Amino acid sequence: QVQLVESGGGLVQAGASLRLSCAASGRTFSGYVMGWFRQAPGKEREFVAAISNSGSTTYYSDSVKGRFTISRDNAKNTVYLQMNSLKAEDTAVYYCAGQGPYSAIYYYSYASSRENYKYWGQGTQVTVSS
């Protein structure tokens, strides 16, 4: 089992950058496919990005592709989300999620589905003012 704690959120102006971090407890972090999701007020939680166990494969939603980068440092049990060129529509609570030990990223539709993530953090607020 793993516990996830996000940090790095805040209030920024449009065009700025933020880097979110997600620290994971547990010795099997390197075996987890990890993802970032976000939820804006009144909207469903949506997929943002996912990364394979080794970090060699990544997927992004169309809305963030080219602006956000997901990465991980398995030695530090941490996954990151670098967010550049932020827009007002990026305002949301951002959640880190893990699929489970020895998981596989498979294909985009699998990696982007909330139902395939077993572990969730508490979320961190990102607010982008226009």
C-alpha positions in Angstrom: 0.0 0.0 0.0 1.1 3.6 -0.6 0.2 7.0 0.8 0.4 10.0 -1.5 0.9 13.6 -0.4 0.8 16.4 -3.0 2.4 19.8 -2.6 3.3 22.8 -4.7 0.0 24.3 -5.5 -0.8 28.0 -5.3 -2.1 31.2 -6.8 -0.4 32.4 -10.0 -1.0 34.6 -12.9 -1.8 33.3 -16.4 1.4 32.5 -18.2 3.3 31.5 -15.1 4.7 28.1 -14.1 4.2 25.8 -11.2 5.7 22.4 -10.2 3.6 20.0 -8.3 5.2 17.2 -6.3 3.7 14.0 -5.0 5.6 12.2 -2.3 4.8 8.5 -1.9 5.4 6.3 1.1 6.1 2.6 0.7 8.9 0.6 -0.7 7.1 -0.5 -3.9 6.7 3.0 -5.5 8.8 2.1 -8.5 6.2 -0.5 -9.4 3.3 1.9 -9.6 2.0 3.6 -12.7 1.3 7.2 -11.5 -1.0 9.8 -12.7 -2.2 13.3 -12.2 -5.9 14.3 -12.3 -7.7 17.5 -11.6 -11.1 18.7 -10.6 -12.6 22.1 -11.2 -15.6 23.3 -9.2 -18.8 21.7 -10.5 -16.9 19.5 -13.0 -15.9 15.8 -13.1 -12.4 14.8 -12.1 -10.4 14.6 -15.3 -7.2 13.0 -16.4 -4.1 15.2 -16.8 -1.1 13.0 -17.3 0.3 9.5 -16.5 3.7 8.0 -16.3 4.9 4.4 -16.5 6.8 2.6 -13.7 10.2 3.4 -15.2 9.2 6.8 -16.5 9.8 5.8 -20.1 6.2 6.2 -21.2 4.0 9.2 -20.6 0.5 10.2 -21.7 -1.2 13.6 -21.6 -4.6 15.0 -22.1 -5.0 17.2 -25.1 -5.7 20.2 -23.0 -2.2 20.1 -21.3 -0.1 18.5 -24.0 2.9 20.7 -24.8 2.5 22.7 -21.6 2.7 20.1 -18.8 5.4 17.5 -18.1 5.1 14.5 -15.8 8.2 12.9 -14.4 9.3 10.7 -11.5 12.2 10.1 -9.4 11.9 6.5 -8.0 14.9 7.0 -5.7 13.0 9.8 -4.0 9.5 8.1 -4.3 8.3 11.3 -5.9 6.3 12.1 -9.0 6.2 15.7 -10.4 4.0 17.7 -12.7 5.7 20.7 -14.3 3.1 23.1 -15.5 4.1 25.9 -17.8 2.1 28.6 -19.6 -0.7 28.2 -17.2 -4.2 29.3 -18.2 -7.3 30.3 -16.1 -8.9 27.1 -17.2 -6.2 25.1 -15.5 -7.6 26.2 -12.2 -8.6 23.1 -10.2 -7.7 20.8 -7.4 -4.9 18.6 -8.6 -4.7 15.0 -7.4 -1.9 12.5 -7.5 -2.9 8.9 -8.0 -1.3 5.5 -8.2 -2.5 2.4 -9.9 -1.0 -0.2 -7.6 2.0 -2.4 -7.3 3.4 -4.0 -10.4 0.9 -2.1 -12.6 1.4 -1.4 -16.3 0.5 1.7 -18.2 -0.8 -0.1 -21.3 -2.5 2.4 -23.6 -3.9 5.9 -23.2 -7.5 5.0 -22.5 -6.4 2.7 -19.7 -3.9 5.1 -18.2 -6.4 8.0 -18.3 -9.3 6.1 -16.6 -9.9 7.0 -12.9 -11.2 3.5 -12.2 -7.7 2.1 -12.7 -6.1 4.1 -9.9 -6.4 2.6 -6.5 -4.5 5.2 -4.4 -5.2 8.9 -4.2 -3.7 11.9 -2.5 -5.7 14.6 -0.8 -5.2 17.2 -3.6 -3.5 20.5 -3.9 -5.2 23.7 -5.2 -4.0 25.5 -8.3 -5.5 28.8 -9.1 -4.6 30.8 -12.2 -5.8 34.3 -12.4 -6.3 35.9 -15.8 
